[in-house]
Amino acid sequence: MGGTERKYVADAFDTDWIVPLGPHVDEFERRLAAYLAQDKQLLALSAGTAAIHLALVCLGVGKDDEVVCQSLTFSASANPIAYQGARPVFVDSEPDTMNISPAALADALDSRRKATGAYPKAIVAVDLYGMPAKWDEIEAIASERGVPIVEDAAEALGSRYKGRCCGTFGAFGALSFNGNKIITTSGGGALICPDEDSRRKALFFATQARENLPYYYHKHIGFNYRLSNICGAIGCGQMEVLPERVARRQAINAIYASELSNRGGIRVQGNPGSEYESNFWLTTVQFDDETAPERIRTALAARNIETRPLWRPMHMQPVFADAPYYGGDNAERLYRHGLCLPSGSVLNDKQIMRVCSTIKELI
Ligand SMILES: *Cc1c(COP(=O)(O)O)cnc(C)c1O
């Protein structure tokens, strides 16, 4: 926590706003919208997963529709496709950003149209570990074919592509404020909507799809996805420290880069060009040797340093075994050669240097 969250939470208690709406939710939405600095409408929700789900609902994704999804990601990018009874079509990554490959995306869209007679209903593209995707190319491919994009920016609040904040690309964007993200409301998320109408529609589905009548009348299946005002209060405080949290994660990445680059056999993921400005939610590394990540992970764990494998691609998950997949083996290679390093903004320089020197010793 940054320090002021308690004050906002106390204010929520003092004014008795202990419900999943209220002035702190409104204020949190205003602060987020101001931070993103785009002409967008914010809807605070109970989770990032809920935001992705509502985006698909608003785009009319339903039973047996196909939805393209980046394979190298956390399962929460893909699960909402299944919630809607729709079918995921997984797509490979490109190695620069680790995000959806424009070439494989175009192939997936065109191939599915050949196979089924229609383009998939939507695309879920991710800014993985905070790194912006190749948005110019991805948006061009999608708009040429009239397929809307949902930007899963759950890990990328504070990241920018060509100066524009992640979360504001595509038709809808999703943010997460889960406990592990760059800022947190303990649990929470936000849907970034293109206009007031789509926000109203998303709010309708987020609050049980109750028709605007004096009695309870329902023509649609709704959800209970709004953010608690207590969590909104935490979010108001967190917005005050967001810039310093982003700066700290970026500084941690810079230490890893200067300590570990120019070493044989290991590459630190950095911004692949001047258009990209990752928040470096997590710093990841790639080892030449496929056996290195697990060997180094266990050796670091024995020294009380926690690291984690990269997300295991969705096309390699038993639960999605039947889903079509387009592309090559980039996602699988990144997964097999990669490792996520300690990146929390509470870590000081000395602690990061200890991680670096231990890794250098081990390789
Ligand atoms: C955390 C995360 C989500 C889900 O967010 P929750 O708030 O935990 O529901 C979705 N996608 C990615 C890539 C994430 O890292």
The ligand as an ORCA input file, in Angstrom:
! r2SCAN-3c Opt
* xyz 0 1
  C      -4.160    -11.178    -13.857
  C      -4.514    -11.402    -15.274
  C      -5.853    -11.479    -15.700
  C      -7.019    -11.557    -14.767
  O      -7.136    -10.567    -13.858
  P      -7.877    -10.872    -12.445
  O      -8.090     -9.507    -11.893
  O      -6.947    -11.702    -11.648
  O      -9.162    -11.565    -12.758
  C      -6.094    -11.596    -17.048
  N      -5.104    -11.653    -17.942
  C      -3.813    -11.600    -17.584
  C      -2.761    -11.652    -18.648
  C      -3.475    -11.495    -16.238
  O      -2.185    -11.478    -15.872
*
